[in-house]
Amino acid sequence: MTRRLIINWQQEDTRHIVPVAELLLTGVDSEARYEFGYIEGVHRARELGFQPFAAFPEIERRYISRDLFPFFRNRVMPVTRPDYLEYVTALGLTPDNNQLDVERVANV
């Protein structure tokens, strides 16, 4: 199983949106791994002023981890928050969706 999240960047002045990276989740449970890498759109975004994310400074590199990168984890509401169910429902998700589904709609 592979899940893919596309990360978009928005140019501040023109509000132009450019896909710049992807986050992949492959495998399940103990075999799961996350992979982050920039995609072709990053070159156009750089022309518009995009700077690589501090957590992922090398544009040509693929970053791999068994755990969700802190860059993403810090943008996802913890399931322990009292308003988590309300938050997930407002996003059109259900509590049984996996973490990457919630990340899909988190602000990056």
Secondary structure, 3 states (H helix, E strand, C coil): CEEEEEEEEECCCCCCEEEEEEEEEECCHHHCEEEEEECCHHHHHHHCCCCCCCCCCCCCCEEEECCCCHHHHCCCCCCCCCCHHHHHHHCCCCCCCCHHHHHHCCCC
